[in-house]
C-alpha cells in the first residue's frame, strides 16, 4: 500500500511539473511582465457568490481595476504590473473584506479565495433631527466599514474667509473584531470539552498592515469543576504573498478532590493541563502552487506527562480551469490543525478543548493520534455544482470511544470519566486503513445548497448488536476495526425574510458502529453520525452596542440512534455512544 501511495505521489508531481512547463511556454510578449489575481468568492457556508464586485487598489488607495465574479463565484483580474496591491469587497449584505498587502510578481498568478462574513442586522436610514449630532456616528461608520483613510475637512487659513481643504489623518488606525459566545447544554463529545455552562471568545486585532493578533479563550463550570483555555497567535503576511503563524494554547481543568479516587489510581493531582505550541507557514511556488507546512508540540499532564510532536504539510495546485489538486500529510496529528479553526466557531471550541485522551489497556491515560496522508481533487462541473474525490491512508493510535452506565459504574473503575458528564472514555486500540471519499455540492438557489457525500474505510465496530461484558477490558476486546461504508446528506439554507441560517445533516453508518470512518476528513460532506441540526437566528440589537446578537441552537443525534447495549452481571446495564444525543444553545455577540 505504501509503495502504491509513493508511486501515485510521484506521478502527480511529474504531471504538475509538465503542466507548469507547458504553461510557462504559453506566456509570451508583453503579458510575461504582467501578473494576475484570481480566486473564488463564497459566503461563510461555502456557497459561491456570483455577481460580486471585487476592487483592486494600489497601496495608496487609488483604484486599479474592478472585476465581477461569475456564477461559480470565480473572478480573475489580469494585466497587473508587479508590486503590492489591496483587494476589497464592500457589500450591504456582508461584512466588508479587505486584504493587504497582496504581492504580484512578474508573469505570476496570485490565488486568493475569499470567504465573506454575513451581515444580518437591519439597517434603517433616516434624517437626523440634529445633523451636528450625527458627525461622530458617521466617523464610526467609516472606521468600521473600510481601512483607515484620511478625513477631509474645511479649515480657515489665516485671516482669509475662504475655506481651504485640509487632510487630517484618522487616529483610529487599528481594529478589534470577533465573536463572544454564551452557551449551555449537555453531554461532552470529548474528555473535558463542553461544560454545561461556558463562554467562548474569538477575536482578531489588526496589529499593522501585515500582522494580525488572534486571541481566543473559554471558561466554564459544571459539577464543581471549573475549566479554562486560552490561545494566542500572531499571523504575518509575507512579501512573497505567503504568510506565517506562531501560536500557543494553554488548557486546564480543576478537578474535585475525589475525582481520582473514584476513577483512577494513576494520579492525585487536582488539575489536568495541556499546552500546545505551533508554527505554520504558507508559501507560493510559481503561479499555481501553494505550499503549507508547520508543526505542533503537545504536552498533556493527566497523572502522567504525555508529549507528542506532529509535523504536517499540504501542497495545493490550481490549474487554469480552477480545478484543484491537494496532497497533504500529518504525522501523529490531532483531529484539528491550527489553520482549520479560522473557518468556524465550532473549530475554535474544538481547538480550545483538551486533546482527546482515554484509558488504555493498562488502565493508564493515553493520547489519541495518528498519521493521515491524502490526495484529493476538486473541480466545478457547471455553474451550480462542484465535485470532490479523495483517497487517503490513516494509521490511527488509541482511537477513543465513549461508554455510559445506568448503575454505579463499578465495572468501569480505573477508567477516565468525563468531568462534565457520565461518559467514560476507552481506547479502541491501533489500526491502519486506506480509504476513499467523494462528494458533490449543488446550489439549489441563491441561499440554499445541498451536499451529498460518501466514504469507505475502516472504522471501529462492535462484534454483535448487544455486548455481554464483565469490565471495561472485556468491552474493549469486543470492539474491532472493520471496513465500513458511510453516506451523508447535508443541506444549508437561509430562510428569506427572517435571515435564519439552518444547517441540517444526516450521516448513515452501519449498525454496531462505534467510531465512524474518515475522522480526519475536512472536505465537503463531513458530518457527525445520524440526524443533526444547527440554527442561527439574528436578533434585534441595541444601537448603542458596536455589534449584533445571534441566537444559536445545536441538536446532535436528534432521534437517539446508534446506541449499543452492554449487559453486565448483576443486572447492571451500559451502552456505547457513537454520537451522544445532546442539545446546546445560547447567544453570540458579533462585533
C-alpha positions in Angstrom: 0.0 0.0 0.0 2.8 2.4 0.9 4.7 1.6 -2.4 1.5 2.3 -4.4 0.9 5.6 -2.5 4.5 6.8 -3.1 4.2 5.9 -6.8 0.9 7.8 -7.1 2.5 10.9 -5.5 5.5 10.7 -7.9 3.2 10.5 -10.9 1.2 13.5 -9.7 4.3 15.6 -9.1 5.6 14.8 -12.6 2.2 15.8 -14.1 2.3 19.1 -12.2 5.9 19.8 -13.4 4.9 19.0 -17.0 1.9 21.3 -16.8 4.0 24.1 -15.3 6.5 23.8 -18.1 3.7 24.0 -20.8 2.1 27.0 -19.1 5.4 28.8 -18.9 5.9 28.4 -22.7 2.5 29.9 -23.3 3.4 33.2 -21.6 4.7 35.5 -24.4 5.0 39.1 -25.4 4.0 41.9 -23.0 1.9 39.6 -20.9 5.0 37.9 -19.5 5.7 41.0 -17.4 2.2 41.3 -16.1 0.5 39.4 -13.2 -2.9 38.0 -12.3 -5.1 37.9 -9.2 -7.7 35.1 -9.3 -9.8 33.1 -6.9 -13.3 32.3 -5.7 -15.8 34.2 -3.6 -18.1 32.3 -1.2 -20.1 33.1 1.9 -19.4 31.7 5.4 -21.1 28.4 4.5 -19.0 27.9 1.3 -21.8 28.9 -1.1 -20.4 30.5 -4.3 -21.3 34.2 -4.8 -21.8 35.3 -8.4 -22.2 39.0 -9.5 -19.9 40.3 -6.7 -17.7 43.3 -7.5 -14.1 42.8 -6.4 -12.0 46.0 -6.2 -8.2 46.0 -6.7 -6.4 49.1 -5.3 -2.8 50.3 -5.0 -1.4 50.8 -1.6 -2.1 54.5 -1.7 -5.8 53.7 -2.1 -6.2 54.5 -5.8 -8.4 52.2 -7.9 -6.6 49.9 -10.4 -9.3 47.5 -11.6 -12.8 46.2 -10.9 -13.9 42.7 -11.8 -17.2 40.8 -11.3 -17.5 37.2 -10.1 -19.1 34.6 -12.4 -21.9 32.2 -11.4 -19.5 29.8 -9.7 -18.0 32.7 -7.6 -14.8 32.8 -9.7 -13.1 36.1 -10.5 -9.9 37.0 -12.4 -8.0 40.3 -12.8 -5.3 40.3 -15.5 -2.7 42.7 -16.7 -1.4 43.8 -13.3 2.0 45.4 -13.1 4.3 43.8 -10.5 4.0 45.3 -7.0 1.8 45.5 -3.9 -1.9 45.6 -4.1 -5.0 45.6 -1.9 -8.2 43.6 -2.5 -11.5 45.0 -1.3 -15.2 43.9 -1.3 -17.8 46.1 0.3 -21.5 45.0 0.1 -24.6 45.9 2.0 -25.4 42.2 2.8 -21.9 41.1 4.0 -19.2 42.2 6.3 -16.5 44.3 4.5 -13.5 42.3 3.2 -10.0 43.9 3.0 -6.7 42.1 2.4 -3.3 43.8 2.1 -0.5 43.5 1.1 -1.0 41.3 -2.0 2.3 41.0 -3.8 2.2 40.4 -7.6 5.2 39.0 -9.3 6.1 39.4 -13.0 4.2 36.8 -15.0 2.8 35.1 -11.9 -0.8 34.4 -10.7 -1.8 35.1 -7.1 -4.6 32.8 -5.9 -6.9 34.4 -3.3 -10.1 32.7 -2.2 -12.4 35.0 -0.3 -15.0 34.0 2.4 -17.5 36.8 3.2 -19.0 37.1 6.7 -22.7 37.5 7.0 -24.3 40.8 8.0 -27.8 40.1 9.1 -28.7 43.1 11.2 -31.2 45.5 9.7 -30.2 49.0 8.6 -32.6 51.9 8.9 -31.9 55.2 7.2 -33.4 58.5 8.4 -32.5 62.1 8.5 -31.2 63.1 12.0 -33.1 65.6 14.0 -29.8 67.4 14.7 -27.3 66.9 11.8 -24.4 68.0 14.0 -25.0 65.1 16.4 -24.5 62.6 13.6 -21.0 63.6 12.9 -19.3 61.2 15.3 -21.6 58.3 14.3 -20.7 58.8 10.7 -17.0 58.7 11.6 -17.6 55.4 13.3 -19.2 54.0 10.2 -16.2 55.0 8.1 -13.9 53.4 10.6 -15.7 50.1 10.7 -16.5 49.7 7.0 -13.1 50.1 5.4 -9.4 50.6 6.1 -8.2 53.7 7.8 -8.1 56.7 5.5 -7.7 60.5 5.7 -10.7 62.6 6.7 -11.3 65.8 4.6 -12.2 69.0 6.4 -12.5 72.7 5.6 -10.5 75.0 7.8 -9.7 78.7 7.9 -6.3 79.8 6.6 -5.1 83.0 8.4 -7.5 85.9 8.0 -9.0 84.6 4.9 -12.7 84.0 4.9 -12.4 81.3 2.1 -12.4 77.8 3.5 -9.4 75.7 2.5 -9.4 71.9 2.0 -7.1 70.0 4.5 -6.4 66.4 5.2 -6.3 65.1 8.8 -5.2 61.5 9.5 -7.7 59.4 11.4 -6.1 58.2 14.6 -8.3 55.1 14.7 -5.8 53.1 12.6 -6.3 49.6 14.3 -9.4 47.4 14.6 -10.6 44.8 17.0 -13.3 42.4 15.9 -14.6 39.0 16.8 -17.3 36.9 18.5 -18.2 36.2 22.1 -20.4 33.0 22.7 -22.5 32.2 25.7 -23.7 28.6 25.6 -25.3 25.9 27.8 -26.2 22.3 27.2 -25.4 18.7 28.0 -23.1 15.8 27.0 -19.4 16.2 26.0 -18.2 14.6 22.8 -14.6 14.5 24.1 -12.9 14.5 27.5 -13.5 17.8 29.2 -14.7 19.6 26.1 -18.1 21.1 27.0 -19.0 22.3 30.4 -22.8 22.7 31.0 -22.4 26.5 31.1 -19.5 28.1 29.3 -18.3 31.2 27.5 -16.0 31.3 24.5 -14.4 34.3 22.8 -12.5 34.6 19.5 -11.0 38.0 18.5 -8.7 39.5 16.0 -6.6 42.6 16.4 -5.1 44.3 13.3 -1.6 44.9 14.7 -0.4 46.6 11.5 -0.8 46.3 7.7 1.0 42.9 7.7 0.2 41.4 11.1 -2.9 40.2 12.9 -3.0 39.2 16.6 -5.6 36.4 17.2 -6.9 35.8 20.8 -9.3 33.1 21.8 -10.4 31.6 25.1 -13.1 29.8 27.0 -14.2 29.3 30.6 -16.9 27.0 32.0 -18.2 25.3 35.1 -20.2 22.1 35.8 -20.2 19.5 38.6 -17.9 21.6 40.8 -15.3 21.5 38.0 -14.1 24.8 36.6 -12.3 24.8 33.2 -10.4 27.4 31.3 -8.5 27.7 28.0 -6.5 30.5 26.3 -4.9 30.7 22.9 -3.0 33.4 21.2 -1.5 33.6 17.7 0.5 36.1 15.6 -0.2 35.9 11.9 2.0 37.7 9.5 1.7 38.4 5.8 5.0 37.9 3.9 6.2 40.0 0.9 6.2 37.0 -1.4 2.4 36.6 -1.0 2.7 33.9 1.7 2.0 34.0 5.5 3.3 32.6 8.8 1.7 32.0 12.1 3.0 31.2 15.6 0.5 30.1 18.2 0.4 28.9 21.9 -2.6 27.3 23.6 -3.0 26.6 27.4 -5.8 24.5 28.7 -6.6 23.5 32.3 -9.3 21.6 34.3 -9.5 21.9 38.1 -10.9 18.6 39.2 -12.7 17.9 42.5 -10.6 16.3 45.3 -12.5 12.9 45.0 -12.2 12.6 41.2 -9.2 10.4 41.0 -10.4 8.3 44.0 -13.5 7.3 42.1 -11.9 6.9 38.6 -8.3 6.0 38.6 -5.3 5.4 40.9 -2.7 6.8 38.4 -2.8 10.4 39.8 -3.8 12.5 42.8 -3.3 15.9 41.0 -6.4 18.0 41.1 -5.5 19.5 37.6 -5.4 18.3 34.1 -3.2 20.6 32.0 -2.4 20.8 28.3 0.0 23.1 26.4 0.3 23.3 22.6 2.9 25.3 20.7 2.5 25.6 16.9 4.2 27.2 13.9 2.9 27.1 10.3 3.9 28.9 7.1 2.4 29.2 3.7 4.4 29.9 0.5 3.6 30.2 -3.2 5.8 28.4 -5.7 5.4 29.6 -9.3 2.0 30.7 -10.5 -0.3 27.9 -9.3 1.3 26.0 -6.4 0.6 26.8 -2.7 2.7 25.1 0.0 1.5 25.0 3.6 3.6 23.4 6.3 4.3 23.5 10.1 4.5 21.5 13.3 2.7 21.2 16.7 4.1 20.2 20.1 1.5 18.9 22.5 2.1 18.3 26.2 -0.7 16.8 28.3 -0.4 16.3 32.1 -3.0 13.8 33.3 -1.3 11.9 36.0 1.5 11.0 33.5 3.0 13.6 31.3 2.4 12.8 27.6 4.2 14.6 24.8 3.6 14.5 21.0 5.4 16.0 18.1 3.3 16.5 14.9 4.8 17.9 11.7 2.3 18.5 8.8 2.3 19.7 5.3 0.0 20.4 2.4 0.6 21.2 -1.3 -2.3 22.7 -3.4 -2.2 23.1 -7.1 -4.9 25.0 -9.1 -4.9 24.9 -12.9 -6.3 27.4 -15.4 -9.8 25.8 -15.2 -10.0 26.3 -11.4 -9.5 22.6 -10.8 -7.7 21.9 -7.5 -5.3 19.1 -6.6 -4.4 18.8 -2.9 -1.7 16.5 -1.3 -1.3 16.5 2.4 0.3 14.6 5.2 0.1 14.9 9.0 2.2 12.8 11.5 0.7 11.9 14.9 -1.9 14.5 14.3 -4.8 15.7 16.4 -8.2 15.9 14.5 -7.8 19.7 14.0 -4.9 21.8 12.8 -4.5 25.5 13.8 -5.4 26.8 10.4 -8.7 24.8 10.4 -10.0 26.8 13.4 -10.3 30.1 11.3 -13.2 28.8 9.3 -15.9 28.3 12.0 -16.7 28.8 15.7 -17.0 25.0 16.1 -13.3 24.8 15.1 -12.4 27.3 17.8 -14.2 25.3 20.5 -12.5 22.0 19.4 -9.1 23.6 19.4 -9.5 25.1 22.9 -10.6 21.7 24.3 -8.0 19.3 25.8 -6.7 16.8 23.2 -8.7 13.6 23.3 -7.4 11.3 26.0 -8.8 7.9 27.1 -7.9 4.8 29.2 -5.6 2.3 27.6 -5.4 -1.4 28.1 -3.1 -1.0 31.2 -5.6 1.5 32.8 -3.3 4.5 32.2 -4.3 7.6 30.3 -3.3 7.6 26.6 -3.5 10.3 23.9 -5.4 9.8 20.7 -3.4 10.4 17.5 -2.5 9.0 14.1 -0.9 9.9 10.8 -3.0 10.9 7.8 -2.0 11.0 4.2 -4.4 12.2 1.5 -4.7 13.1 -2.2 -7.9 15.0 -3.3 -9.2 16.5 -6.5 -11.9 19.2 -6.7 -13.4 20.8 -9.7 -16.6 22.6 -10.9 -18.9 20.6 -13.1 -21.2 23.5 -14.0 -22.2 26.9 -12.8 -24.0 25.4 -9.8 -22.2 22.2 -9.0 -18.7 21.1 -7.8 -17.3 17.7 -7.1 -14.6 16.3 -4.8 -12.8 13.0 -4.9 -10.2 11.8 -2.4 -8.0 8.8 -1.5 -6.4 8.6 1.9 -4.4 6.4 4.3 -4.8 6.6 8.1 -2.7 5.0 10.8 -4.6 5.6 14.0 -3.5 5.1 17.6 -5.6 4.9 20.7 -8.8 5.9 18.9 -11.2 6.8 21.7 -14.8 5.9 22.1 -17.3 6.7 24.9 -19.3 4.4 27.2 -22.2 5.3 29.6 -23.6 3.3 32.5 -27.0 3.2 34.2 -25.7 1.9 37.5 -23.0 2.9 39.9 -20.2 2.3 37.3 -18.1 0.0 39.5 -17.4 -2.2 36.4 -15.7 0.9 34.9 -13.4 1.5 37.9 -10.0 2.8 36.8 -11.4 4.3 33.6 -11.3 8.0 32.8 -14.7 9.7 33.3 -15.6 13.0 31.7 -15.7 15.6 34.5 -18.7 17.2 32.9 -20.9 14.2 32.2 -21.4 10.5 32.9 -19.4 9.3 29.9 -16.3 7.2 30.2 -13.6 7.1 27.5 -11.8 3.9 26.4 -9.1 3.4 23.9 -10.1 1.3 20.9 -6.5 0.4 20.1 -4.4 1.0 17.0 -5.1 0.2 13.3 -4.3 1.3 9.8 -6.5 1.6 6.7 -6.7 3.1 3.3 -10.0 4.7 2.1 -11.8 6.8 -0.4 -14.2 9.7 -0.2 -16.4 11.6 -2.7 -18.8 14.5 -2.5 -20.9 16.6 -4.8 -22.4 20.1 -4.0 -25.3 21.6 -5.8 -26.6 25.2 -5.3 -30.4 25.0 -5.2 -31.0 28.7 -5.1 -29.4 32.0 -4.1 -29.3 31.0 -0.4 -29.5 27.2 -0.5 -27.0 24.4 -1.1 -27.2 20.6 -1.0 -24.2 18.3 -0.4 -24.1 14.6 -0.8 -21.0 12.6 0.4 -19.8 9.0 0.6 -16.7 7.4 2.2 -15.3 3.9 2.5 -12.6 3.0 5.0 -12.0 1.2 8.3 -13.8 2.3 11.5 -14.5 0.7 14.9 -17.5 -1.7 15.1 -18.9 -3.9 17.8 -18.8 -7.6 17.2 -22.6 -8.0 17.9 -25.7 -5.9 18.4 -25.6 -6.4 22.2 -22.5 -7.0 24.2 -22.0 -9.2 27.2 -19.2 -7.9 29.4 -17.8 -8.0 32.9 -15.5 -5.0 32.9 -14.0 -2.3 30.6 -11.3 -4.6 29.3 -13.9 -7.2 28.1 -15.8 -4.4 26.3 -12.6 -3.3 24.6 -12.0 -6.8 23.3 -15.4 -6.8 21.5 -14.6 -3.6 19.5 -12.8 -4.3 16.3 -11.7 -2.3 13.2 -13.8 -3.1 10.1 -14.2 -1.7 6.6 -17.4 0.4 6.5 -19.5 2.4 4.1 -20.8 5.8 5.1 -23.1 8.2 3.3 -24.0 11.9 4.2 -26.6 14.4 3.0 -26.3 18.0 4.2 -28.5 21.0 3.5 -27.6 24.6 4.1 -30.2 27.4 3.7 -31.1 30.9 4.8 -34.8 31.5 5.4 -36.0 34.5 3.4 -37.2 37.5 5.4 -36.0 36.1 8.8 -32.3 35.6 7.8 -32.4 32.4 9.8 -29.5 30.1 8.9 -30.3 26.4 9.0 -27.8 23.5 8.6 -29.3 20.0 8.6 -27.3 16.8 8.1 -27.9 13.1 8.3 -25.0 10.6 8.2 -25.8 7.0 7.7 -23.4 4.5 9.2 -23.7 0.7 9.5 -25.3 -0.9 12.6 -22.9 -1.6 15.5 -20.7 1.4 14.5 -18.6 2.7 17.4 -16.4 5.2 15.6 -17.3 6.2 12.1 -14.8 6.2 9.1 -12.7 9.1 7.9 -12.3 11.0 11.2 -9.7 13.3 9.7 -11.7 14.3 6.6 -12.1 18.1 6.2 -13.7 18.1 2.7 -17.3 18.6 1.7 -20.0 16.3 3.1 -18.4 15.8 6.6 -20.9 15.4 9.4 -21.4 13.6 12.7 -23.4 10.4 12.6 -27.2 10.4 12.4 -29.6 13.4 12.3 -28.2 16.8 13.4 -29.5 20.4 13.2 -27.9 23.8 13.7 -30.0 27.0 13.7 -28.5 30.6 13.8 -31.1 33.4 14.2 -30.1 37.1 14.1 -31.7 39.1 17.0 -32.5 42.8 17.3 -29.5 44.5 18.8 -29.3 47.8 20.7 -27.9 50.6 18.6 -25.6 51.7 21.3 -23.6 48.4 21.0 -20.9 48.1 18.3 -22.2 44.7 17.1 -25.1 42.3 16.8 -26.6 39.4 18.7 -27.3 36.0 17.3 -29.2 33.1 18.9 -27.8 29.6 18.4 -29.3 26.1 18.8 -27.3 22.9 18.1 -29.0 19.5 18.2 -26.9 16.3 17.9 -28.4 12.8 17.1 -31.9 14.1 17.4 -33.5 10.7 17.0 -31.2 9.0 19.6 -29.9 6.4 17.1 -26.9 4.0 17.2 -26.7 3.1 20.9 -25.1 -0.3 21.5 -26.3 -2.0 24.8 -23.9 -3.6 27.2 -25.2 -6.3 29.6 -23.3 -6.9 32.9 -23.5 -9.4 35.7 -26.0 -8.5 38.4 -28.4 -6.8 36.0 -26.5 -3.5 35.6 -26.5 -2.1 32.0 -24.4 0.2 30.0 -24.2 1.4 26.4 -21.7 2.6 23.8 -22.4 6.0 22.2 -21.1 6.6 18.7 -22.8 10.0 18.8 -24.4 11.4 22.0 -27.9 12.7 21.9 -27.4 16.3 23.0 -28.6 19.9 22.8 -26.6 23.1 23.2 -27.9 26.6 22.8 -27.0 30.1 23.6 -26.2 33.5 22.2 -23.4 35.0 20.1 -22.3 38.6 20.2 -20.5 39.5 16.9 -18.6 42.8 16.7 
